[in-house]
Amino acid sequence: LHVPLQSGDDEILHGMNRRYTVKEYADWVCHAARKIPDVCIGTDLMVGFPGESEQQFDNTRSVVADLPLAYFHVFSYSTRPGTAAIRMDNRVPAKAIKARSKNLSELSRGKRADFYRQFVDRRLSVLFESSESAGWWSGLTDNYIRVRVPSTTVLSNEIHTVQITGAMGEAALGHVIADE
């Protein structure tokens, strides 16, 4: 599930004209995580919305660190014609936006690796998409885990059972289990 949050601060959400609160979002994510075993929940976050203080950014970081999110896409605020935000004052300095974006991206990488590690020693079905490099194939599980396996066999557009053996970077690693 990919469910955009944008900000973990109610004042910023209000400024973005969002129709939900941080608590409503958090309650929904926690409910989904309880009801759907092994669900992968991701979100979109925006840093540097006009007027975003360091405390408001810290609120966002704290919320997403505590929620059962597997990853986030982090976007830097930029002005867009036709939006109410273009008329807002109190722009966040580019240096602060860059630092905040890096901070959340690092947190996301750690949460993704933690999510993938939950599946080590488990067997998952993987739909293989393509060869990424010599001898390595990549695909996705039904809960959006990127899996890479070594194989000399062409696996493109096929579903295979994979034993997950570890996680590295943006993917879980494993090996294809022979047909049983």
Order of alpha helices (4+ residues) and beta strands (2+ residues): alpha-alpha-beta-alpha-beta-alpha-beta-beta-beta-beta-beta
